[in-house]
Amino acid sequence: MIDHLSPSSLDQYLRCGEAWRLDRIEKIKPAKAQPLIVGIAVHEVVEGINRARKAGKAPILAEAASRLAKDTVQGFFVESDIELSEGQMKDEALESCKQKAERLTALFYHDVLPRLGTPTLVEHEIKIEPLDSDLPPITCRIDWAEGDVVFDLKTSSKSWTTDQAAGDEQMTLYYLALMTMGIKARAIKIVTLVDTKKPKAEIIETVRKDEDVFALLEKYRAAWRGIKAGVFMPASYRGWWCGKNCGYVANCRYVNRSK
Ligand code: SF4
């Protein structure tokens, strides 16, 4: 029973309704992608650092933070199925993910942390109650905020562009979420730990206005109507995420039949 939507759920539904159905209704869980594991490990360490800072305590030392990130990656490899690239051995993937998590955690610690103030919210979950019967409750989790500035942490192999930041619906939802708490978000800062040959930390600032919220809610409304009516449109086969790159392809009635 689906009783709410989140930004990731909306994004998945709009990208491919069939993948959404397989994931959220059929509960098919594909092997975890390696970048996702690295991202979760780094997020967990950053959350701990921010919780300590919010409580007025000193965060763990940089070495301990990196070790924690590597241990978290190790835990995923023990507990979950991992997506491996062609010919890649699991041990090799584990080592590579550990190194990435260590690199990106150190990058956050040394390059981002000195630029931050004291967080006022950390991993804060907000439930936006429906404004009318055509809308679901919408939930989102804010990585952290400093007063009226929201921060969203990303780990990526590519830099984020200002255009991407300006059009990203998740950031609009953060704006709306803060609004429900009586706070008008002055800015949303996207902190990207970019894992290129020479890793770099980038912070892009984007702003939202009340008008942006209207368009976002219309998307949630359309998606919710579709879900309630059982409309699960498959992705276009031309999309890079469809076919062999999709974790649901083995169960997909559209792509398998068309092969
Ligand atoms: S293979 Fe394509 S159509 Fe099928 S679930 Fe994945 S993205 Fe959707």
Residues whose N, C-alpha, C, O or C-beta is under 5 A from the ligand:
A	BS01	SF4	C16 E18 A19 P234 A235 W241 C242 G243 C246 Y248 V249 C252 Y254 V255
